[in-house]
Amino acid sequence: MARTTDYSSIAWGNPEKTGAAFDFRSDVVTTPSRATLAAIACATLNDDVYNEDTTTAEFENDMAARCGHEAAAFVITGTMANQLALRSLLYQPPHSILTDAHSHIIHWEAGAASFLSGAAIQAVRPVNGRHLTLDDIRKHAIWTDDVHKCPTRVISLENTTSGNIIPLSDMRMIKAWADDRGILVHLDGARLWEAVGTGAGTLRDFAQCAHLTTLDFSKNLAAPMGAMVVGSRRAITALKRIRKGLGGGMRQAGILAAAARQSVFEHFGGGIVCTQPHLIKSHLMAQRVAQAWTNRGGRLLRDAETNMVWLDLNASAVDINSWNSIGKKHGIMLNGKRVVTHHQLCEAAFSLLDVVMDEALDLVRYGSNEERVRKTKL
Ligand SMILES: *Cc1c(COP(=O)(O)O)cnc(C)c1O
């Protein structure tokens, strides 16, 4: 017997159902739309390892063109994109990668730069507290012949970096300086969409400041998975061989490429600037969270420039575990001091966050709920 589909039970396009609507831990929790499911159904189903899949090839070419580069490779995660990019830029140890001390490649990629590329890491703390500048790099990069030193072969920039934008002018100065010394530049653009969304520059502007740029589709763009490495044809050809060697060559990759492509169109747009409202909307949400915190006397660890808010929980003496568990009690997901906003959060989640802030701060003030009730009665 034919049954009509119960759309309310479909997770696609239903952030309330997937939990994304109440989840402030990260933008990776965003889930794909029903149009994305339809896009998957329309994908070609040919073999991408044989270079025969049109959907994947068209998406790669589109991304390369938007970034002003010759070629691109679709990969499964942002981490794989970064590691393949670094591995293809590095030739022979000893070599080192200079990067922000907070960068994803240091803290969140399982140490892969050391075992895949044999690279030493030069972790630099930006003097301005937000992002690396040419001054930071000039001070720490190694490009002389001193045999004691491990030469800097790659500068790895992350934009946005912990939610802060590296301005185009800084990126350009760094690229020009690196070019003069034969140092290559990798741009971890997992959240480059957010920077472009603020109008800080176009995709092409930023991608022109790096030899290889990586882009992630599974953050605030809500693709189920997928990332891209963009660069010269030569570099991408070399990278695709390493991708295959690591088991990252995908057969009917079109189903993932179609989903990622749809996500880019839906939440960013079809060009080199952002033409969809969702990213800006999530930046306004971040400002709202920042305001809610500072209105209660809280301090921020960084400016909320895009979709991340860094709450100085320590300064307010709020314990991280109780912060998370108060969130859970009220039905929202939190992960310590970093609050990430994304376009799938619902209005109710923000009211709940207000309640959580009050309760967490009251707990500090009064020690316990009973004490609070007693004191406020006096
Ligand atoms: C999320 C992210 C990545 C890649 O993460 P995956 O989970 O592997 O897709 C890389 N760099 C930055 C800055 C990120 O935020």
The ligand as an SDF file (V2000), in Angstrom:
LIG
                    3D

 15 15  0  0  0  0  0  0  0  0999 V2000
   36.7870   23.0160   10.9610 C   0  0  0  0  0  0  0  0  0  0  0  0
   38.0960   23.5230   10.5760 C   0  0  0  0  0  0  0  0  0  0  0  0
   38.9610   22.7580    9.7930 C   0  0  0  0  0  0  0  0  0  0  0  0
   38.6330   21.3860    9.2690 C   0  0  0  0  0  0  0  0  0  0  0  0
   37.9010   20.5850   10.0880 O   0  0  0  0  0  0  0  0  0  0  0  0
   37.1930   19.2380    9.5850 P   0  0  0  0  0  0  0  0  0  0  0  0
   36.3590   18.9020   10.7500 O   0  0  0  0  0  0  0  0  0  0  0  0
   38.2720   18.2600    9.3150 O   0  0  0  0  0  0  0  0  0  0  0  0
   36.3980   19.5470    8.3540 O   0  0  0  0  0  0  0  0  0  0  0  0
   40.1760   23.2990    9.4870 C   0  0  0  0  0  0  0  0  0  0  0  0
   40.5240   24.5260    9.8890 N   0  0  0  0  0  0  0  0  0  0  0  0
   39.7050   25.3050   10.6150 C   0  0  0  0  0  0  0  0  0  0  0  0
   40.1310   26.6750   11.0040 C   0  0  0  0  0  0  0  0  0  0  0  0
   38.4690   24.8230   10.9870 C   0  0  0  0  0  0  0  0  0  0  0  0
   37.6650   25.5930   11.7020 O   0  0  0  0  0  0  0  0  0  0  0  0
  1  2  1  0
  2  3  1  0
  2 14  2  0
  3  4  1  0
  3 10  2  0
  4  5  1  0
  5  6  1  0
  6  7  2  0
  6  8  1  0
  6  9  1  0
 10 11  1  0
 11 12  2  0
 12 13  1  0
 12 14  1  0
 14 15  1  0
M  END
$$$$
